């Protein structure tokens, strides 16, 4: 009796090489003569491979699973448990379909995706996505990234669930819905808002404290205030007693917390952090990896960006720019059209103003010096390129 070890813990068991492809098939499994099992593929346990189905590459079908119709299982994919893969479905790469899941029609499950439970998948599931419970993924729907769809959730039509989204309960995602945050038990059309960032209307809600719009992907604590005309979106976070009001915006991966106030038309974005009792107001922008904290203030049309830090009682205002790996601290003031950049450290009671450019350390310099350039510890008259 010919035996083969499928490395499933049962040791060598009676098996044979399938006539169509040469892959090993346990005698307990059933594979139609019309089905194809590639040389390195394996079918064992009480699995069935029927019709014109194909098991290719190093794929495995085992347990009580069934692959039929014109379905393909290939790469290093695995179909097991009581799972059913049929129609023109394709399972590839390192994907797994298991439990009592059904994957059919033109479904595609690939990459490291996992489909289990009693899930029904007719669309596409990829990357590290998970679909389980009694979830259903419709024909043109797509679940990808690190998203999970579970419980009795439904994703249909051209619905998209991605990122780190968790869609559960009785949620319905359909039409052109894009979901990349957590939603549960939404069985009616989702509230959406267009933040005018190029992504069109996205799932959002009005914050309970202030009424401002907050994207479902963003996180705003109940203690924080978002005014009626303010916006928080992307993956931004507003925590503590922070206030975002007037027409201010916090977006990207920015964090605003503590007793911070962001007001006027100010924008905090990128991975910027504004915390403690700092204030960003008027038309000021804080972005990149910049940090503004303690009692610091950024106002007017000032910009703070890159890896710059503004803290203590420092003030940056007018049309000033603070960027690079700069630190502005103490009671320092940067204003007018001044530029502080590079690895500059501006602190103490320093005032940098006019058209000055600072890109080295300075402390308590002569406040009467205007339109100068500070280089290697010395002040120089600004050079006009003309």
MIDRENPA-203595 format. One line per field, with one value per residue (C-alpha): x, y, z; residue number from 1; residue in three letters. Coordinates in steps of 0.5 Angstrom, whole numbers, plus 500, padded with zeros to 3 digits. Example, Ala and Ser with C-alpha at 12.3 -4.5 7.8 and 13.67 -1.06 7.14 Angstrom:
2
px <- [525; 527] .
py <- [491; 498] .
pz <- [516; 514] .
drenlo <- [1; 2] .
kolpa <- [ala; ser] .
end
This chain:
386
px <- [500; 503; 503; 505; 506; 502; 505; 499; 501; 498; 504; 504; 497; 495; 495; 496; 499; 493; 493; 492; 498; 501; 500; 499; 492; 490; 486; 480; 480; 476; 479; 475; 479; 477; 480; 488; 492; 499; 505; 507; 500; 496; 489; 488; 483; 476; 477; 473; 476; 471; 469; 474; 477; 485; 490; 496; 503; 504; 497; 493; 486; 484; 479; 472; 473; 471; 473; 469; 467; 472; 475; 483; 487; 494; 501; 501; 494; 490; 482; 480; 475; 468; 470; 467; 470; 467; 464; 470; 473; 481; 484; 492; 498; 498; 491; 486; 479; 476; 471; 464; 466; 463; 467; 464; 462; 468; 471; 478; 482; 489; 495; 495; 487; 483; 476; 472; 466; 460; 462; 460; 465; 463; 468; 475; 479; 486; 492; 491; 484; 479; 472; 469; 462; 456; 459; 458; 462; 458; 461; 464; 466; 473; 476; 483; 489; 488; 481; 476; 469; 465; 458; 453; 456; 455; 459; 456; 455; 462; 463; 470; 473; 480; 486; 485; 477; 473; 466; 461; 454; 449; 453; 451; 456; 454; 454; 460; 461; 469; 470; 477; 475; 470; 463; 458; 450; 449; 443; 441; 445; 451; 452; 457; 461; 465; 472; 474; 480; 480; 476; 469; 464; 466; 463; 463; 459; 458; 461; 457; 460; 460; 457; 463; 464; 469; 471; 469; 477; 479; 478; 475; 474; 468; 471; 474; 470; 470; 466; 460; 465; 471; 473; 477; 478; 483; 486; 487; 486; 483; 484; 483; 480; 483; 478; 478; 473; 472; 474; 480; 482; 486; 487; 492; 495; 496; 495; 491; 491; 491; 488; 490; 486; 486; 482; 481; 483; 489; 491; 494; 496; 501; 504; 504; 503; 500; 499; 499; 496; 499; 495; 495; 490; 489; 492; 497; 499; 503; 505; 510; 513; 513; 511; 508; 507; 507; 504; 507; 503; 503; 499; 498; 500; 506; 508; 512; 513; 519; 521; 521; 519; 516; 515; 516; 512; 515; 511; 511; 507; 506; 509; 515; 517; 520; 522; 528; 530; 529; 527; 524; 523; 523; 520; 523; 519; 520; 516; 515; 518; 524; 526; 529; 531; 537; 539; 538; 536; 533; 531; 532; 529; 531; 527; 528; 524; 524; 527; 532; 535; 537; 540; 545; 544; 542; 541; 538; 541; 541; 533; 535; 538; 533; 534; 540; 543; 546; 551; 556; 555; 556; 550; 551; 548; 543; 545; 541; 542; 540] .
py <- [500; 507; 512; 519; 524; 530; 533; 534; 530; 523; 521; 517; 515; 511; 516; 516; 521; 524; 522; 530; 534; 529; 532; 527; 526; 522; 516; 518; 525; 525; 528; 528; 526; 532; 536; 538; 537; 540; 536; 540; 541; 537; 534; 530; 529; 528; 534; 534; 537; 537; 539; 543; 546; 546; 546; 549; 551; 549; 550; 545; 543; 538; 537; 537; 542; 542; 546; 545; 548; 552; 555; 555; 555; 556; 559; 557; 558; 553; 551; 547; 546; 545; 551; 551; 554; 554; 558; 562; 564; 564; 563; 565; 567; 565; 566; 561; 560; 555; 554; 554; 559; 560; 563; 563; 567; 571; 572; 573; 572; 573; 575; 573; 574; 570; 568; 564; 562; 562; 568; 568; 572; 574; 580; 581; 580; 581; 584; 582; 583; 578; 576; 571; 570; 571; 577; 577; 580; 582; 581; 588; 589; 590; 588; 590; 592; 590; 591; 586; 585; 580; 579; 580; 585; 586; 589; 590; 593; 597; 598; 598; 597; 598; 600; 598; 598; 594; 593; 589; 588; 589; 594; 595; 598; 599; 603; 607; 607; 608; 605; 605; 606; 602; 602; 597; 596; 601; 598; 605; 609; 612; 619; 622; 629; 632; 635; 638; 634; 630; 624; 626; 624; 620; 617; 622; 625; 631; 631; 631; 637; 643; 640; 640; 634; 629; 623; 616; 615; 620; 620; 625; 624; 626; 631; 635; 641; 641; 647; 647; 650; 646; 640; 633; 628; 623; 619; 625; 625; 630; 629; 631; 638; 641; 645; 646; 652; 657; 654; 651; 644; 638; 632; 627; 624; 630; 630; 635; 634; 637; 644; 646; 651; 651; 656; 661; 658; 655; 648; 642; 636; 631; 628; 634; 634; 640; 639; 642; 649; 651; 655; 655; 661; 665; 662; 659; 652; 646; 640; 635; 632; 639; 640; 646; 645; 648; 655; 656; 660; 660; 665; 670; 667; 663; 656; 651; 644; 639; 637; 644; 644; 651; 650; 654; 661; 662; 666; 665; 670; 674; 671; 667; 660; 655; 649; 644; 641; 647; 649; 655; 656; 660; 667; 667; 671; 669; 674; 679; 675; 671; 664; 660; 653; 648; 646; 653; 653; 660; 661; 666; 673; 672; 676; 674; 679; 683; 678; 675; 668; 664; 657; 656; 657; 664; 667; 673; 677; 685; 686; 692; 688; 687; 684; 680; 673; 670; 665; 661; 666; 672; 677; 680; 685; 681; 680; 682; 678; 683] .
pz <- [500; 498; 504; 504; 510; 510; 516; 519; 525; 523; 520; 513; 511; 505; 499; 491; 486; 482; 475; 473; 476; 480; 487; 493; 495; 501; 500; 505; 500; 494; 487; 481; 475; 471; 477; 477; 483; 482; 484; 490; 492; 497; 498; 505; 510; 508; 503; 496; 490; 484; 477; 474; 480; 481; 487; 484; 487; 494; 496; 501; 501; 507; 513; 510; 506; 498; 492; 486; 480; 476; 483; 484; 490; 489; 492; 499; 500; 505; 505; 511; 516; 513; 508; 501; 495; 488; 482; 479; 486; 487; 493; 493; 496; 504; 504; 509; 508; 514; 519; 515; 510; 503; 498; 491; 484; 482; 489; 490; 497; 497; 501; 508; 508; 513; 512; 517; 521; 517; 512; 505; 500; 493; 493; 494; 501; 501; 505; 512; 512; 516; 515; 520; 524; 519; 515; 508; 502; 496; 489; 487; 495; 497; 504; 505; 509; 516; 516; 520; 518; 522; 526; 521; 518; 510; 505; 498; 492; 491; 498; 501; 508; 509; 514; 521; 520; 525; 522; 526; 529; 524; 520; 512; 508; 501; 494; 494; 502; 504; 511; 515; 522; 527; 526; 529; 528; 523; 519; 516; 511; 514; 516; 511; 511; 506; 509; 502; 503; 496; 499; 498; 503; 508; 515; 520; 526; 529; 536; 542; 545; 540; 534; 530; 524; 526; 521; 524; 523; 528; 535; 539; 547; 550; 554; 548; 545; 537; 535; 530; 524; 526; 523; 525; 520; 518; 524; 528; 535; 540; 547; 554; 555; 548; 544; 537; 535; 530; 523; 525; 523; 526; 521; 518; 524; 529; 536; 540; 547; 554; 555; 548; 544; 536; 533; 528; 521; 524; 522; 525; 521; 519; 525; 529; 537; 540; 548; 555; 554; 548; 543; 535; 532; 527; 520; 523; 521; 525; 521; 519; 526; 529; 537; 540; 548; 555; 554; 547; 542; 534; 531; 525; 519; 522; 520; 525; 521; 520; 527; 530; 537; 540; 548; 554; 554; 547; 541; 534; 530; 524; 518; 521; 520; 524; 521; 521; 528; 531; 538; 540; 548; 554; 553; 546; 540; 533; 529; 522; 517; 521; 519; 524; 521; 521; 528; 531; 539; 540; 548; 554; 552; 545; 539; 532; 528; 521; 516; 520; 519; 525; 524; 530; 537; 540; 547; 549; 543; 542; 541; 537; 531; 525; 519; 520; 519; 525; 523; 528; 534; 530; 527; 520; 515; 511; 504; 498; 492; 487] .
drenlo <- [1; 2; 3; 4; 5; 6; 7; 8; 9; 10; 11; 12; 13; 14; 15; 16; 17; 18; 19; 20; 21; 22; 23; 24; 25; 26; 27; 28; 29; 30; 31; 32; 33; 34; 35; 36; 37; 38; 39; 40; 41; 42; 43; 44; 45; 46; 47; 48; 49; 50; 51; 52; 53; 54; 55; 56; 57; 58; 59; 60; 61; 62; 63; 64; 65; 66; 67; 68; 69; 70; 71; 72; 73; 74; 75; 76; 77; 78; 79; 80; 81; 82; 83; 84; 85; 86; 87; 88; 89; 90; 91; 92; 93; 94; 95; 96; 97; 98; 99; 100; 101; 102; 103; 104; 105; 106; 107; 108; 109; 110; 111; 112; 113; 114; 115; 116; 117; 118; 119; 120; 121; 122; 123; 124; 125; 126; 127; 128; 129; 130; 131; 132; 133; 134; 135; 136; 137; 138; 139; 140; 141; 142; 143; 144; 145; 146; 147; 148; 149; 150; 151; 152; 153; 154; 155; 156; 157; 158; 159; 160; 161; 162; 163; 164; 165; 166; 167; 168; 169; 170; 171; 172; 173; 174; 175; 176; 177; 178; 179; 180; 181; 182; 183; 184; 185; 186; 187; 188; 189; 190; 191; 192; 193; 194; 195; 196; 197; 198; 199; 200; 201; 202; 203; 204; 205; 206; 207; 208; 209; 210; 211; 212; 213; 214; 215; 216; 217; 218; 219; 220; 221; 222; 223; 224; 225; 226; 227; 228; 229; 230; 231; 232; 233; 234; 235; 236; 237; 238; 239; 240; 241; 242; 243; 244; 245; 246; 247; 248; 249; 250; 251; 252; 253; 254; 255; 256; 257; 258; 259; 260; 261; 262; 263; 264; 265; 266; 267; 268; 269; 270; 271; 272; 273; 274; 275; 276; 277; 278; 279; 280; 281; 282; 283; 284; 285; 286; 287; 288; 289; 290; 291; 292; 293; 294; 295; 296; 297; 298; 299; 300; 301; 302; 303; 304; 305; 306; 307; 308; 309; 310; 311; 312; 313; 314; 315; 316; 317; 318; 319; 320; 321; 322; 323; 324; 325; 326; 327; 328; 329; 330; 331; 332; 333; 334; 335; 336; 337; 338; 339; 340; 341; 342; 343; 344; 345; 346; 347; 348; 349; 350; 351; 352; 353; 354; 355; 356; 357; 358; 359; 360; 361; 362; 363; 364; 365; 366; 367; 368; 369; 370; 371; 372; 373; 374; 375; 376; 377; 378; 379; 380; 381; 382; 383; 384; 385; 386] .
kolpa <- [unk; unk; unk; unk; unk; unk; unk; unk; unk; unk; unk; unk; unk; unk; unk; unk; unk; unk; unk; unk; unk; unk; unk; unk; unk; unk; unk; unk; unk; unk; unk; unk; unk; unk; unk; unk; unk; unk; unk; unk; unk; unk; unk; unk; unk; unk; unk; unk; unk; unk; unk; unk; unk; unk; unk; unk; unk; unk; unk; unk; unk; unk; unk; unk; unk; unk; unk; unk; unk; unk; unk; unk; unk; unk; unk; unk; unk; unk; unk; unk; unk; unk; unk; unk; unk; unk; unk; unk; unk; unk; unk; unk; unk; unk; unk; unk; unk; unk; unk; unk; unk; unk; unk; unk; unk; unk; unk; unk; unk; unk; unk; unk; unk; unk; unk; unk; unk; unk; unk; unk; unk; unk; unk; unk; unk; unk; unk; unk; unk; unk; unk; unk; unk; unk; unk; unk; unk; unk; unk; unk; unk; unk; unk; unk; unk; unk; unk; unk; unk; unk; unk; unk; unk; unk; unk; unk; unk; unk; unk; unk; unk; unk; unk; unk; unk; unk; unk; unk; unk; unk; unk; unk; unk; unk; unk; unk; unk; unk; unk; unk; unk; unk; unk; unk; unk; unk; unk; unk; unk; unk; unk; unk; unk; unk; unk; unk; unk; unk; unk; unk; unk; unk; unk; unk; unk; unk; unk; unk; unk; unk; unk; unk; unk; unk; unk; unk; unk; unk; unk; unk; unk; unk; unk; unk; unk; unk; unk; unk; unk; unk; unk; unk; unk; unk; unk; unk; unk; unk; unk; unk; unk; unk; unk; unk; unk; unk; unk; unk; unk; unk; unk; unk; unk; unk; unk; unk; unk; unk; unk; unk; unk; unk; unk; unk; unk; unk; unk; unk; unk; unk; unk; unk; unk; unk; unk; unk; unk; unk; unk; unk; unk; unk; unk; unk; unk; unk; unk; unk; unk; unk; unk; unk; unk; unk; unk; unk; unk; unk; unk; unk; unk; unk; unk; unk; unk; unk; unk; unk; unk; unk; unk; unk; unk; unk; unk; unk; unk; unk; unk; unk; unk; unk; unk; unk; unk; unk; unk; unk; unk; unk; unk; unk; unk; unk; unk; unk; unk; unk; unk; unk; unk; unk; unk; unk; unk; unk; unk; unk; unk; unk; unk; unk; unk; unk; unk; unk; unk; unk; unk; unk; unk; unk; unk; unk; unk; unk; unk; unk; unk; unk; unk; unk; unk; unk; unk; unk; unk; unk; unk; unk; unk; unk; unk; unk; unk; unk] .
end
